[in-house]
Amino acid sequence: MIENKEVMAKNIKFYMDKKGVNATELCNALGFKGNTFSDWVNAKTYPRIDKIEKMANYFNVSKSALVEDMRYDVDYISPDERILIECFRKSDNDTQSVIRRLLAYEKELKK
């Protein structure tokens, strides 16, 4: 079984990647000491609840999203993603076509 510190470290890294920030940027934004933060993301120590709350607010997620073992592979779909998928599936062919073109355009922009 995975330890709480390891779960927290994995979740912090996931949300940093999702938000596109590095450790320095996060620490500067939240007023964390770099060494302390490094211990969290390397699963050496576990942050206090007030620090967890700050990170949850920063990432715009619940505290449980940081502390619970969640799957972040292709099988995991967030509640917002579920709503988007449902709306896409219920939309007509023309709307789906527009969405597909927007997604293709976004992929081209990222290249």
N, C-alpha and C positions, 0 to 999 in steps of 0.2 A: 504494500500500500504506500502511496506517495505521502510524504510528510507535508504538514501545513505550510512550512517555510518554502518547500519546493513548489507547491501549488501557487502560493503568492508570487514567487519569483516568475513562474511561467506566465501568470496572468498579467503582471506588470509589463513584462516584455511584450506580450501580445498587444496590449493596449497602447504601448509606446509605438510599436510598429504601425498599428492601425491609425494612430494620430500623426505619425510621421515626425516624432520628436526623439532626440537622443537624451541621454542621462543628464548632460549639462543643462540643456534647455528645460527639462522637467524640474531639476533641482533649483534652477534660477527662478522659475515661475512659482514654485511652491515654497521656496525658502528652506529646502532640505540640504543638509551637509552631504557632500559627495561621497565621503567614506561610508557614512551611515546608509545612504541609498545603495551604494555598491554592495554592502552586506545583505540588503534585502533582495536585490536581483541575483545575487549569487547564493541565495538560500542559506546564508550563515546566521542571520537573525530575522526576526519577525517584527514588522512595524507596529507601533501602538495604534489604538483605534482612531485617535484624532488624525494621525498621518494617513491611515487607510481612508478616512472620510475625505481628507483633502484630495487624495488621488482620485477617489471615486467622483468627486465633484469636477475635478480637472478633466477626467476622461468622459464625464457625463454618463456614468454607469452607476449601478447600485453597489453598495459595499459588498454584497454577496457575490457580485461578478468578479471581485478581486480576491475573495477569500475561498470561494468554492471551486472544486475541481470541475472544470467545464471542458467540453470538447471544442477545439477550434480548428477542426479539419473540415473537409467538405461536407461532413454529415451534420455539423452544427449550423443552425440557422437562428439568428436572433429574432426576437418578436417583431421588430420593425421589418426585417427581411421577409418574415412570413406574411406580413400584411402586403408588402410590395408584390410578392409572388402571387398571392391571392388576387390582387387587383389586376395584375398582368393576365392571369388565366381567365378572369372574367371579362376582360376587354375584347373588343371586336378585332378582326384581322387587321384593319387599317391602323388602329391604335398600336397593336403589337408590332406592326411593321415600322412605325415611327420610333418606337422605343428601341427596336433592334438597330435602326440607323444611328440613333443617338449613342448607343453603346459602342457601335463600330467606330463612330467619330471620336469618342473618348479614347478608345484604344489607340487610334492613330495619333492623337495629341500626346499620349504618353511615350511614344516611340522616340 
